[in-house]
Amino acid sequence: MKLNNLTVIILTIFILFSCQSEKEKQCNHKKPVNKPVKGKVDYRNLNKLNTKLSKPVMGEWLFSQKESGQSFKRYINSTHICPDSLNNVIYLNLIGEFDDVDMVVLQRLKEYVEIFFRLKVVMREPVSDDIIPEKSRRFNQGNEQLHTTYILQNILKHNFPKDALVNMAITSSDLYPRDSWNFVFGQASLRGRVGVSSIFRYKHHYLDSVNCSKYMNRILKTTTHEIMHMLSVKHCKDYRCLMNGSISLLEADKKPSWLCAECLAKLIWCTQTDVIERYDDLIRFSEENNYPDKAEFYKKSKEIMTFMYPQHRHNE
């Protein structure tokens, strides 16, 4: 999409207000730590906000993919990735061509990822996808696609910052994980601390306040979903949750941007952050960027947690 300078400036302002190789270090906990966040918090109190998944039908992820699931207990007693004093920064690497609209959205993404994970995020300047060789590209249905394995193994792992918790790429081109797949929205390693996602299937040729908001919401969800995988969190198969798998854009759009109670417990246990402060920032971001459904969900979640645990009320 080509825009003249005046149009770019106007559209950018409009979006701001309307869309508003180091050795891998792992946290290998064989039993739960003895320092839960801000006291013993039972996230099962949030279950009343969870929506059970219905039986999968043809065309949905769980219909074709076998998922073992992952309970909170299983998560904390497994080998998993967590931030520590040495590795606590999330890196976002931009690969490809991004216009001014994309860059506005990606700056919002950086802010959102910092809020979601309560960690520092470094977004690097875009680099050309010429760094990916011809053997790791293909044309499929008229679109050029990049091979995710090459990006994960040959770019991200070979350029892993010393202070990185995870190293993630965001591409402007479409992605494919293997020859038998048509495409993939994103892919991440549960142990390797690398991941990649693409904006390619999320954009409309013409962006207004509605579809720009949808475009941004899609990349917010995919990026946080893949980073959760890099923290060793598997797909959720029980509730409507950010960690649901998706096989189509329709299915991806249906899943929420928030975590179910059990997946949230994994994140808070792993990052050891204050859940109420996190809710406050998520509410602010949602309101500033015109996502009223998100803001309402987080307000209800905060209300439940502050009622059950009055010690949190000092944050209000």
Buried (B, 14 or more C-beta within 10 A) or exposed (E): EEBEEEEBEEBBEBBBEBBBEEEBBBBEBEEEEEEBBBEEBEBEBBEEBBEEBEEBEEEBBBEEEEBEEBEBEEBBEBEBBBBEEEBBBBBBBBBBEBBBBBBBBBEBBBBBBBBBBBBBBBBBEBEEBEEBEEEBBBEEEEBEBBBBBBBBBBBBBEBBEEEBBBBBBBBBBBBBBEEEEEBBBBBBBBEBBBBBBBBBBBBEEEBEEEBBBBBBBBBBBBBBBBBBBBBBBBBBBBBBBBBBBBBEEEBBEEBBBBBBBBBBBBBBBBBBBBBBBBBBBBBEBBBBBBBEEBBEBBBBBBEBBBEBBEEBEEBE
